[in-house]
Amino acid sequence: MKKNDPLVEAVGIRKRFGALEVLRGIDLTVGRGEVVALIGPSGSGKSTILRALNVLERIDSGSIAIDGSYLAREVDGKANYAPDAELKRLRRKMGMVFQSFNLFPHLSVLENVALSPVHVLGRTKQAASRQALELLAKVGLSDKAESYPCQISGGQKQRVAIARALAMEPELLCFDEPTSALDPELTGEVLKTMQDLAKENMTMLVVTHEISFARDVADRVLFMDHGIILEEGSSRQVLSAPSNPRLRTFLGLAEAKNKGRN
């Protein structure tokens, strides 16, 4: 497939938790090689979109296609999911990086990265370890291969988590507020790693509060509030000349918070 061909196509997706509808008819497309940033206040539904794409949450209605194959398809007003074997195949196309790292504390950094390729992809331990060392070099952590998660910083843990996701050779990387648990100094090293991936044309869907990252790295920015995408477009258009008053207020608050942090 060519760069910018649709890799993710979601149409009319809705998700309800009890009486609360957290996704209210979301349409979302991510092109191959594109970086899309999802911004908006907490509770607006951003993380739920990522979880829906990775089948960590099941949508109520709408359709989701990954690389042209349906993960879920609307039938009679309800989302009808593909068989488990097909879901498993499509989920392998996606990697997920969480804000809380989710590393195994009893495994070394190298073992954390090499684990899934062995157990999921059937690689030999030797091949998985070689790949893991290459990926740790890629994220600047060659010297931490034998360390354990308790021995490294939060920023280093997040870079290990990125290497672990890359070890599964995904076509799409989803980031769920990857720097929200980090202080500003550590945030920079994680964002630098993500920026390097963007330069390599890695397809990324990033939920973030880092407006500077969205402005500098994202091809497109989507602003969400109360389960709806209120504005979307190029990063320059959305962040420099927002048309939605709610977005203008959000960006003003984000800028004030960033100045206070610095």
N, C-alpha and C positions, 0 to 999 in steps of 0.2 A: 504493500500500500504506500501511497505517496504522503509526504509531509502535508499536514493540515486536513487530510481526509478524516472524517469523523471517527473517533475511537470510542467515545461515549455519547450516546443519544438517549436522553430521558425526556419523556413527554407526559405532561399532566400528572406528575406523581403527587400523591397525597398520603399523609401518614397521620394517624390520630393516636394519642395516648389517653384513653378514657375520654373525657369531655374536651380535652385540649387537642386541637388540630394543629400540628407543628409544621407540616408541609401542606400548602394549600394550592396545589396545581402548579408545580414547578416544571418548567421546561429548561433543559440544560444540555448543551453540546460542548464537548471538548475535542479539539482536533489533534491529530497525531503530531507530536513535537511542540504542542502548545503548553504554555503555563497560564493557568486560570486561577486567580485569587478570589476567594469568597470572603467578603468582609461584612460586618454588621454587628449590632449589639449582642451581648450574651442572651441566649434563649431564642434567637431568631430562626433557628432550624439549620444552621450551617453544618454542624457536626452530624446531624441526622441524615443529611444528604450523603455524606461520606459513608456512613454506616449502612445506608440503603444500597449504595453501589457495591459494597463489600458483603452484602447479605448478612450483616450483623443485626440489622433491623429489616423487617419485611414491610413493604409498602402496602397500603390498602387498595389503591387504584392507580392507574397509569401504566406506563411501560418503560422498561430500561433495556437498552441494547448495548452490548460491548463488542466492538469490532464486527458489527453487523449481525451478531447473534443475540437472540432475545434471552435476557436473564429473567425478565418478567414481562408479560403482555396482558393488556387489559381485555377481559372477556366478560361481557354482561355487567360492566361497571365495577369489576373487581380485578385485582392483579392476579394473574395466573402464572405461577412460577414454573420454570423449566425443570425437568427431572434432575434428581440429585447429581447424577454423573455429569450432566451438562453444567450445572451450577458450579461443581468442583472445577471443571475445565476453565470456565470463564473467570472464576475467582483467582485462578493462578495467573491471570493476566494482570492482576492488580496487587500492588503492595501497599501496606498501611503503616504509617508512622504516627504513633500516639504521643500525646503530650507527656504521659507518665512513663515513657521509655519501655516498660514491660519486659525488661531483661530478666533472664533466669539468674538469681543471685548465686546459685551453687555451681554455675558454669563459668569458665574463663571467657574473656572477650572473644577469643578465637572460636571457642566452642559454641558461644551464642550465635555467631554468624554462620557457622558451618552446620548447625543442627538440622534446619529444615531441608536444605538440599539433600541431605542423607536420607531423612525419614519420609520426605514428600516426593522428591524427584528421583530418589533411588541412586544417588551418586555414591561413589566409594568415599570413605572417610579421607583418604589421601587426596582425592580430587577436590572434595569440598573444602579441605583445609588449605590447599593451594589457592583456590578461588577466594577464600576468606582472607588470606594474607594479602592478595591483590587488592581486595576491596578496602581493607583496613589502611593500606597505603594510599588508596584513592581519597579517603576521608582524613588522612593525616594522623593515623593512629597505629602505625607499624610497631611502635615501641610499647604499645599497651596490649599486645596479643595475649600475653600470659597473665595479665592482671585480671582481677575479679571486679564486678560492678561496684562493690563497696570501696574499691581503691581508686576510682576515677571520678572526675567532676561530672556535674550534671550535663554540661555541654558535650563532654566526651561520651557520656552514656547515650545522648541523643544521636551523636555521629555513629556510634556502634549500631544503634537501632536503624539508622539509614542504611548502613552497610548490610545489616541483616535483611532488610527489605530488598535491597539490590541483589542479594545472593540468589533470590528466587527468579531473577531475570524478568521482572514484570514489564509490561508495556505501559502501564500507568502507575504513578506513585501518588498516593493520597496522603496528605499531611494534615493532621488534626491539631491545630494550634501548637506546633512543635517547639515553640520557644516560650510558651506561657509560664512554664515552671522554672525558667532560668532568669538569672540576673542579667543586666545589660551587657556586661563583658562577655559572658558565656553565650548570650544570644547571637552576638556577632559571628562567632566561629561556626555556629550551626547555619546561619543565613548564608555565610560564605560557601559552605558545602553545597547548599541548595542552589546558589547562584552558579556554581561550577557545573552542576547537573543540568541546569537550564541551558548553559552554553553548549552542552553536548546534545541538545535537543531531546532531553528526557521529558516525556509528557507528564505534567504535574497538575494536580488539583489541590490547592492549598487553602485551608481555613486559617486565617491569620489576623492578628491585631496589629501587625507590623506594617503600617501604611507605607513606610519608606521602601520596604521590600516589594510590596505590591506595585508601587510606582516605578521602581527601577528594574524589576525582573519580570513581572507578569505581562503577558501579551494582552490579556483581557481581565477586567475586574467586574465582579458581580456584587451588588450591594443588596443584602437581605434584611428584612424586618418583619416580624410576626408571620413567618412562614411564606413570604412572598418575595420574589426578586423585584425590587422597586426600580433599579437602574442597572444597566450593563453596557459595556462598551470597551474601547481601548483604555489602557491604564491612564494615558494622558487625558482623555476625554472625561472619564469618570472622576478622577482625582483632582484634576486641575480646573475643570469647568462643569461641576455637577449641576444638574438641572432640578433634581429632587430636593425640596427643602429639608426633608428628614436626613438625607445624606449630607447636606451642608452642615447641619447641626452636629452630626456624628463626626465628621472630619474635623470640625472645630474643637470638639471635646478631645479627640484623639491627639490633635496637635498640642493642646494645652497640657495634656497628661505627659506627652513626650518631653515638653520643655521642663516640666516639673521633675521628671526623672533625670534629666541631664543637669 
